[in-house]
């Protein structure tokens, strides 16, 4: 079992825009790491406190992950944190080594983890 991390931001807090950004993030994570649906164990989403229009898991269900256990939580409200930020932690089965996985940070979240290799 391994885990993938990722994050993105939204420009406006609407369900439609969140769905667009969550879909882009999940697509990038799964495609870049060649993860198949049956490899997924569970997914945890967090959202900053300035996001309240919809649950990120609702967007993941529309993306086709309704049979995968999904959980949403609120991100810590830290001074100087990235606003309108959605984070994801994907648990999956894989034979790949940890250093062979690629974490994905999109939009305004690109600078959150500049210590990770491309």
Backbone as a printed PyTorch tensor [residue, N CA C, xyz], in Angstrom:
tensor([[[  0.8470,  -1.1780,   0.0000],
         [  0.0000,   0.0000,   0.0000],
         [  0.8870,   1.2340,   0.0000]],

        [[  0.4860,   2.2300,  -0.7390],
         [  1.1750,   3.5180,  -0.8020],
         [  0.1270,   4.6190,  -0.7540]],

        [[  0.6130,   5.8600,  -0.6770],
         [ -0.2910,   7.0110,  -0.6720],
         [  0.2450,   8.0780,  -1.6120]],

        [[ -0.6660,   8.7330,  -2.2740],
         [ -0.3570,   9.8600,  -3.1470],
         [ -0.9430,  11.1200,  -2.5400]],

        [[ -0.2070,  12.2130,  -2.6500],
         [ -0.6780,  13.5110,  -2.1630],
         [ -0.8800,  14.4450,  -3.3340]],

        [[ -1.7860,  15.3740,  -3.1350],
         [ -2.0100,  16.3850,  -4.1430],
         [ -2.8200,  17.5310,  -3.5760]],

        [[ -2.8460,  18.6170,  -4.3160],
         [ -3.6320,  19.7800,  -3.9040],
         [ -3.9000,  20.6570,  -5.1150]],

        [[ -4.9280,  21.4520,  -4.9700],
         [ -5.2730,  22.4500,  -5.9730],
         [ -5.9740,  23.5890,  -5.2520]],

        [[ -6.2470,  24.6260,  -5.9640],
         [ -7.0360,  25.7240,  -5.4120],
         [ -8.2080,  25.9950,  -6.3360]],

        [[ -9.1990,  26.6870,  -5.7950],
         [-10.3160,  27.1410,  -6.6080],
         [-10.2920,  28.6660,  -6.6410]],

        [[-10.8370,  29.2200,  -7.7040],
         [-10.8880,  30.6740,  -7.8440],
         [-12.1530,  31.2480,  -7.2110]],

        [[-13.2410,  30.4840,  -7.3160],
         [-14.5170,  30.8770,  -6.7230],
         [-15.1200,  29.6560,  -6.0450]],

        [[-15.7880,  29.8800,  -4.9420],
         [-16.3540,  28.7830,  -4.1670],
         [-17.7500,  28.4260,  -4.6690]],

        [[-17.7690,  27.6600,  -5.7510],
         [-19.0230,  27.1390,  -6.2860],
         [-18.8680,  25.6330,  -6.4860]],

        [[-19.9580,  24.8880,  -6.3850],
         [-19.8650,  23.4450,  -6.6060],
         [-19.3180,  23.0910,  -7.9920]],

        [[-19.7030,  23.8520,  -9.0030],
         [-19.2600,  23.5630, -10.3680],
         [-17.7500,  23.7530, -10.5200]],

        [[-17.2430,  24.8390,  -9.9530],
         [-15.8110,  25.1020, -10.0670],
         [-15.0060,  24.0850,  -9.2510]],

        [[-15.5200,  23.7260,  -8.0680],
         [-14.8410,  22.7100,  -7.2780],
         [-14.8010,  21.3890,  -8.0410]],

        [[-15.9090,  21.0100,  -8.6450],
         [-15.9460,  19.7670,  -9.4150],
         [-14.9080,  19.7870, -10.5380]],

        [[-14.8080,  20.9130, -11.2220],
         [-13.8210,  21.0550, -12.3020],
         [-12.4040,  20.8450, -11.7800]],

        [[-12.0730,  21.4860, -10.6580],
         [-10.7060,  21.4130, -10.1230],
         [-10.4040,  20.0520,  -9.4840]],

        [[-11.3770,  19.4580,  -8.7940],
         [-11.1680,  18.1280,  -8.2060],
         [-10.9980,  17.0990,  -9.3200]],

        [[-11.7930,  17.2160, -10.3810],
         [-11.6650,  16.3140, -11.5260],
         [-10.2790,  16.4380, -12.1530]],

        [[ -9.7950,  17.6590, -12.3380],
         [ -8.4640,  17.8640, -12.9120],
         [ -7.3830,  17.2780, -12.0070]],

        [[ -7.5090,  17.4710, -10.7000],
         [ -6.5190,  16.9570,  -9.7630],
         [ -6.5100,  15.4310,  -9.7450]],

        [[ -7.6810,  14.8240,  -9.6220],
         [ -7.7430,  13.3650,  -9.5990],
         [ -7.2690,  12.7670, -10.9180]],

        [[ -7.6580,  13.3700, -12.0300],
         [ -7.2080,  12.8870, -13.3410],
         [ -5.6980,  12.9200, -13.4370]],

        [[ -5.0990,  14.0260, -13.0220],
         [ -3.6420,  14.1630, -13.0900],
         [ -2.9490,  13.1500, -12.1770]],

        [[ -3.4480,  12.9940, -10.9600],
         [ -2.8410,  12.0360, -10.0240],
         [ -2.9060,  10.6040, -10.5540]],

        [[ -4.0860,  10.2020, -11.0010],
         [ -4.2620,   8.8300, -11.4570],
         [ -3.5300,   8.5650, -12.7740]],

        [[ -3.6220,   9.4950, -13.7150],
         [ -2.9490,   9.3190, -15.0060],
         [ -1.4360,   9.3200, -14.8570]],

        [[ -0.8940,  10.2900, -14.1450],
         [  0.5680,  10.4310, -13.9960],
         [  1.1850,   9.2160, -13.3130]],

        [[  0.4080,   8.5740, -12.4400],
         [  0.9220,   7.4380, -11.6830],
         [  0.3890,   6.0980, -12.1700]],

        [[ -0.3180,   6.1050, -13.2980],
         [ -0.8840,   4.8940, -13.8900],
         [ -1.6770,   4.0830, -12.8630]],

        [[ -2.5270,   4.7810, -12.1220],
         [ -3.3720,   4.1540, -11.1080],
         [ -4.7100,   3.7950, -11.7390]],

        [[ -5.1290,   2.5650, -11.5360],
         [ -6.4110,   2.0970, -12.0530],
         [ -7.4450,   2.1140, -10.9310]],

        [[ -8.6830,   2.1990, -11.3020],
         [ -9.7750,   2.2920, -10.3360],
         [ -9.6800,   1.2010,  -9.2600]],

        [[ -9.4110,  -0.0220,  -9.6830],
         [ -9.3710,  -1.1360,  -8.7320],
         [ -8.1790,  -1.0620,  -7.7720]],

        [[ -7.2010,  -0.1870,  -8.0570],
         [ -6.0500,   0.0080,  -7.1660],
         [ -6.3930,   0.8970,  -5.9710]],

        [[ -7.4790,   1.6480,  -6.0540],
         [ -7.8140,   2.6260,  -5.0210],
         [ -8.3730,   1.9540,  -3.7760]],

        [[ -7.8570,   2.3600,  -2.6190],
         [ -8.3370,   1.8540,  -1.3310],
         [ -9.2740,   2.8700,  -0.6910]],

        [[ -8.8200,   4.1150,  -0.5570],
         [ -9.6430,   5.1840,   0.0150],
         [ -9.0200,   6.5290,  -0.3350]],

        [[ -9.8190,   7.5830,  -0.1760],
         [ -9.3510,   8.9360,  -0.4710],
         [ -9.8490,   9.8750,   0.6220]],

        [[ -8.9260,  10.6880,   1.1350],
         [ -9.2670,  11.7170,   2.1170],
         [ -9.0690,  13.0770,   1.4620]],

        [[-10.0820,  13.9250,   1.5690],
         [-10.0130,  15.2940,   1.0640],
         [-10.0370,  16.2500,   2.2450]],

        [[ -9.3010,  17.3520,   2.1320],
         [ -9.4790,  18.4540,   3.0700],
         [ -9.7280,  19.7240,   2.2660]],

        [[-10.4270,  20.6510,   2.9070],
         [-10.7030,  21.9520,   2.2970],
         [-10.4440,  23.0170,   3.3510]],

        [[ -9.9210,  24.1480,   2.9160],
         [ -9.7160,  25.2480,   3.8490],
         [-11.0640,  25.8030,   4.2910]],

        [[-11.0620,  26.5370,   5.3920],
         [-12.3150,  27.0060,   6.0010],
         [-13.0760,  28.0090,   5.1370]],

        [[-12.4410,  28.5590,   4.1080],
         [-13.1240,  29.5000,   3.2260],
         [-13.8880,  28.8080,   2.0900]],

        [[-13.9220,  27.4750,   2.1220],
         [-14.6760,  26.7020,   1.1340],
         [-15.8600,  26.0560,   1.8370]],

        [[-17.0660,  26.3970,   1.3940],
         [-18.2480,  25.8090,   2.0290],
         [-19.4000,  25.5470,   1.0590]],

        [[-19.1140,  25.5530,  -0.2450],
         [-20.1940,  25.3820,  -1.2300],
         [-20.5270,  23.9210,  -1.4990]],

        [[-19.5580,  23.0180,  -1.2870],
         [-19.7900,  21.6040,  -1.6110],
         [-18.6980,  20.7500,  -0.9840]],

        [[-18.9710,  19.4550,  -0.9030],
         [-17.9790,  18.4990,  -0.4310],
         [-17.1020,  18.0560,  -1.5990]],

        [[-15.7920,  18.0560,  -1.4450],
         [-14.9270,  17.5380,  -2.5100],
         [-15.2710,  16.0970,  -2.8910]],

        [[-15.7150,  15.2970,  -1.9230],
         [-16.0820,  13.9090,  -2.2210],
         [-17.2480,  13.8240,  -3.1980]],

        [[-18.1350,  14.8190,  -3.1830],
         [-19.2470,  14.8310,  -4.1370],
         [-18.7160,  14.9230,  -5.5620]],

        [[-17.6810,  15.7300,  -5.7570],
         [-17.0500,  15.8340,  -7.0830],
         [-16.3730,  14.5170,  -7.4560]],

        [[-15.7490,  13.8570,  -6.4820],
         [-15.0930,  12.5740,  -6.7460],
         [-16.1140,  11.5080,  -7.1340]],

        [[-17.2890,  11.5420,  -6.5150],
         [-18.3380,  10.5870,  -6.8910],
         [-18.7790,  10.8200,  -8.3320]],

        [[-18.9340,  12.0970,  -8.7170],
         [-19.3030,  12.4030, -10.1100],
         [-18.1980,  11.9790, -11.0800]],

        [[-16.9680,  11.9750, -10.6080],
         [-15.8120,  11.5420, -11.3990],
         [-15.8120,  10.0250, -11.5960]],

        [[-16.6510,   9.3140, -10.8420],
         [-16.7450,   7.8640, -10.9900],
         [-16.1740,   7.0720,  -9.8330]],

        [[-15.9310,   7.7440,  -8.7130],
         [-15.3180,   7.0650,  -7.5760],
         [-16.3140,   6.8040,  -6.4460]],

        [[-17.5830,   6.6290,  -6.7860],
         [-18.6160,   6.4290,  -5.7840],
         [-18.4670,   5.1600,  -4.9720]],

        [[-17.7660,   4.1650,  -5.5000],
         [-17.5850,   2.9170,  -4.7580],
         [-16.2950,   2.8990,  -3.9310]],

        [[-15.5170,   3.9720,  -3.9870],
         [-14.2860,   4.1030,  -3.2100],
         [-14.6330,   4.8450,  -1.9130]],

        [[-14.1780,   4.3580,  -0.7440],
         [-14.4360,   5.1070,   0.4910],
         [-13.8090,   6.4990,   0.4200]],

        [[-14.6330,   7.5280,   0.6330],
         [-14.2210,   8.9200,   0.5440],
         [-14.5300,   9.6220,   1.8610]],

        [[-13.6470,  10.5190,   2.2730],
         [-13.8440,  11.2650,   3.5120],
         [-13.4090,  12.7040,   3.3040]],

        [[-14.1890,  13.6330,   3.8400],
         [-13.8380,  15.0510,   3.7890],
         [-13.5730,  15.5630,   5.2040]],

        [[-12.6510,  16.5130,   5.3120],
         [-12.3450,  17.1510,   6.5880],
         [-11.9430,  18.5880,   6.3120]],

        [[-11.9550,  19.3880,   7.3660],
         [-11.5220,  20.7730,   7.2150],
         [-10.0300,  20.8690,   7.5090]],

        [[ -9.3230,  21.5710,   6.6430],
         [ -7.8910,  21.8220,   6.8150],
         [ -7.6860,  22.7630,   8.0040]],

        [[ -6.5430,  22.6640,   8.6520],
         [ -6.2220,  23.5900,   9.7380],
         [ -6.2130,  25.0180,   9.2170]],

        [[ -6.7160,  25.9440,  10.0100],
         [ -6.7850,  27.3590,   9.6350],
         [ -5.5280,  28.0530,  10.1740]],

        [[ -4.4640,  28.0270,   9.3900],
         [ -3.1620,  28.5460,   9.7930],
         [ -2.9200,  29.8980,   9.1260]],

        [[ -2.4550,  30.8750,   9.9070],
         [ -2.1070,  32.1800,   9.3360],
         [ -1.0950,  31.9960,   8.2090]],

        [[ -1.3600,  32.6190,   7.0720],
         [ -0.4600,  32.5340,   5.9260],
         [ -0.6700,  31.3060,   5.0700]],

        [[ -1.6430,  30.4600,   5.4200],
         [ -1.9260,  29.2770,   4.6110],
         [ -2.5100,  29.6450,   3.2600]],

        [[ -2.4720,  28.7080,   2.3440],
         [ -3.0050,  28.9230,   0.9990],
         [ -4.5320,  28.9640,   1.0490]],

        [[ -5.1450,  30.0730,   0.6220],
         [ -6.6090,  30.1590,   0.6560],
         [ -7.2610,  29.3370,  -0.4490]],

        [[ -8.5290,  29.0110,  -0.2330],
         [ -9.3420,  28.2830,  -1.2140],
         [ -8.6230,  27.0370,  -1.7250]],

        [[ -8.0520,  26.2810,  -0.7890],
         [ -7.2000,  25.1380,  -1.1260],
         [ -7.8890,  23.8180,  -0.8020]],

        [[ -7.7890,  22.9000,  -1.7370],
         [ -8.3020,  21.5430,  -1.5980],
         [ -7.1180,  20.5880,  -1.6500]],

        [[ -7.0200,  19.7240,  -0.6490],
         [ -5.9400,  18.7450,  -0.6070],
         [ -6.5270,  17.3440,  -0.6730]],

        [[ -5.7100,  16.3980,  -1.1310],
         [ -6.1620,  15.0170,  -1.2550],
         [ -5.0380,  14.0720,  -0.8300]],

        [[ -5.4360,  12.9780,  -0.1970],
         [ -4.5370,  11.8810,   0.1630],
         [ -5.1950,  10.6150,  -0.3610]],

        [[ -4.5640,   9.9910,  -1.3500],
         [ -5.1050,   8.8130,  -2.0160],
         [ -4.3310,   7.5840,  -1.5450]],

        [[ -5.0320,   6.6160,  -0.9620],
         [ -4.4250,   5.3460,  -0.5610],
         [ -4.6610,   4.3400,  -1.6820]],

        [[ -3.6060,   3.6240,  -2.0730],
         [ -3.7220,   2.7000,  -3.1890],
         [ -2.8230,   1.4850,  -3.0090]],

        [[ -3.1630,   0.4440,  -3.7320],
         [ -2.2900,  -0.7240,  -3.7860],
         [ -1.3980,  -0.5700,  -5.0070]],

        [[ -0.1220,  -0.8410,  -4.8040],
         [  0.8360,  -0.7440,  -5.9010],
         [  2.1080,  -1.4700,  -5.5090]],

        [[  2.8270,  -1.9240,  -6.5020],
         [  4.1390,  -2.5260,  -6.2880],
         [  5.2490,  -1.4850,  -6.4400]],

        [[  4.8790,  -0.2840,  -6.8420],
         [  5.8700,   0.7650,  -7.0940],
         [  6.4770,   1.2550,  -5.7890]],

        [[  7.7560,   1.6110,  -5.8730],
         [  8.4430,   2.1830,  -4.7170],
         [  7.9290,   3.5950,  -4.4780]],

        [[  8.0820,   4.0510,  -3.2630],
         [  7.6250,   5.3890,  -2.8830],
         [  8.2500,   6.4650,  -3.7800]],

        [[  9.5130,   6.3120,  -4.1260],
         [ 10.1810,   7.3310,  -4.9400],
         [  9.7870,   7.2670,  -6.4190]],

        [[  8.9660,   6.3100,  -6.7850],
         [  8.4750,   6.2150,  -8.1560],
         [  7.1040,   6.8690,  -8.3310]],

        [[  6.5140,   7.3270,  -7.2350],
         [  5.2070,   7.9700,  -7.2880],
         [  5.3620,   9.4770,  -7.4520]],

        [[  4.4110,  10.0770,  -8.1370],
         [  4.4590,  11.5050,  -8.4140],
         [  3.2560,  12.1950,  -7.7840]],

        [[  3.5210,  13.0550,  -6.8230],
         [  2.4820,  13.8400,  -6.1810],
         [  2.1790,  15.0440,  -7.0770]],

        [[  0.9420,  15.4980,  -7.0620],
         [  0.4990,  16.5190,  -8.0110],
         [ -0.0430,  17.7400,  -7.2650]],

        [[  0.4940,  18.9020,  -7.6010],
         [  0.0430,  20.1720,  -7.0270],
         [ -0.2710,  21.1200,  -8.1740]],

        [[ -1.5310,  21.5420,  -8.2540],
         [ -2.0090,  22.3520,  -9.3780],
         [ -2.4320,  23.7430,  -8.9300]],

        [[ -2.5930,  24.6030,  -9.9070],
         [ -3.1120,  25.9600,  -9.7070],
         [ -2.3270,  26.6900,  -8.6180]],

        [[ -3.0060,  27.3190,  -7.6730],
         [ -2.3480,  28.0770,  -6.6200],
         [ -1.6740,  27.2220,  -5.5620]],

        [[ -1.7910,  25.9150,  -5.6790],
         [ -1.1580,  24.9980,  -4.7270],
         [  0.2070,  24.5110,  -5.2070]],

        [[  0.6700,  24.9840,  -6.3490],
         [  1.9160,  24.4890,  -6.9250],
         [  3.1210,  24.6890,  -6.0210]],

        [[  3.1280,  25.7360,  -5.2170],
         [  4.2780,  26.0010,  -4.3610],
         [  4.2130,  25.3460,  -2.9980]],

        [[  3.1730,  24.5750,  -2.7240],
         [  3.0500,  23.9780,  -1.3910],
         [  4.1480,  22.9730,  -1.0840]],

        [[  4.5670,  22.2140,  -2.0740],
         [  5.5830,  21.1940,  -1.8420],
         [  6.6670,  21.2800,  -2.9140]],

        [[  7.4550,  22.3290,  -2.8570],
         [  8.5290,  22.4890,  -3.8450],
         [  9.7080,  21.5790,  -3.5570]],

        [[  9.6440,  20.8190,  -2.4700],
         [ 10.7150,  19.8780,  -2.1410],
         [ 10.5620,  18.5440,  -2.8530]],

        [[  9.4250,  18.3300,  -3.5170],
         [  9.1850,  17.0510,  -4.1800],
         [  9.7230,  17.0960,  -5.6130]],

        [[ 10.2780,  15.9570,  -6.0740],
         [ 10.7420,  15.9040,  -7.4700],
         [  9.5730,  15.9340,  -8.4340]],

        [[  9.8030,  16.4090,  -9.6250],
         [  8.7650,  16.4810, -10.6630],
         [  8.3750,  15.0930, -11.1110]]])
